[in-house]
Amino acid sequence: MPTFSIIVPVYKVEKYLKRCIESILCQTFRDYELILVDDGSPDNSGNICDGYADKDERITVFHQDNSGASEARNTGIRNAQGEFILFVDADDCINSDKCLEDVYEALNRNKKVDLLCWGLNVINEDKTLMKVRTPSLTTTDADDKYSVLQKMIYRNEYISTSYCKAIRRSLIEDNQIYFMKGLKSEDIEWTARLMVLCRDIGAFEAVYYDRIMRAEDSLTGSIGKQNVVDILGQIEDGTEFARIHAESSELLDLYYEYWAYQYAMLLGFCRRASKYDDYQVIKDRIKKLSWLLKYDHVKKVKLVHMLYKILGQDLTMIVLEQYYKTK
């Protein structure tokens, strides 16, 4: 059994795919399998995957009809053999050949964890650095779940993405933590379920992932009505999931802090659905979740909470919409 299963969902990325795969194959730590899932890609991506598999026995390729990134990741999970699972998006890359080696060492310092987190760079296609996000702590077995998660959540360092994490495969399989097919922004609820169901969480202060922002990924251009509705549904379901599964009231408060941040972000995007007939219904559902804003240890949530108390829902959404347009 390999230490790591690295899963890469592949769809229409022939321009970026070789860079991604090469960043994995150059790793100094060699005990891993690479699972490439060709999600019915209409370009040459599937052939590129097969070419690499012919040259390296650690690479397995699965070809399937186009079903979306969630189902491609699920295919990878169902066929993984490693003790820990890592995800890499095919248009991104690992930025150091020491990444897996350091993740392995961090796991040896955190032998009881089901979930280990590290950081990433957000980079424009022109290679300019937009921002860096990384945990500002390095943990060991002496750290408990609450103390680690509290630091990460309060500092907004628990990143709601499938990548930048090593997840014990048994955590996913035993709890059936698969991605929900057809959702937009599906990582948000998936990483929340990981957070709730893991026995222990670890982190180390390292930035080993480059998230490449293409023009279509921009904050102002990539969010539409379906994103709004899907994120709203994830917050509704996620807060209920947390309430049912939280191990303690203290941890439940942290889970609500996570969802409060997602809610604060959603308020700035809600008006993307304003031209649709069911916009008032969407607004009413959002208003019912405003209680989350009292969980405001994160600076951005605290500011949104203040706005909401002063301006109310509609004006807060307008102010945040204008703010996000500048980002």
Secondary structure, DSSP 8 states (H G I E B T S, - for coil): --SEEEEEEESS-TTTHHHHHHHHHT-S---EEEEEEEES-SSSHHHHHHHHHHH-TTEEEEEE----HHHHHHHHHHH--SSEEEE--TT-EE--TTHHHHHHHHHHH-TT-SEEEEEEEEEETTS-EEEEE--S----TTS-HHHHHHHHHHTT-S--SSSSEEEEHHHHHHHT----TT-TTTHHHHHHHHHHH-S-EEEEEEEEEEEEE-GGG-TTTS--HHHHHHHHHHHHHHHHHHHHH-SSHHHHHHHHHHHHHHHHHHHHHGGGGTTSTTHHHHHHHHHTTGGGGG---SHHHHHHHHHHHHHHHHHHHHHHHHHHHT-
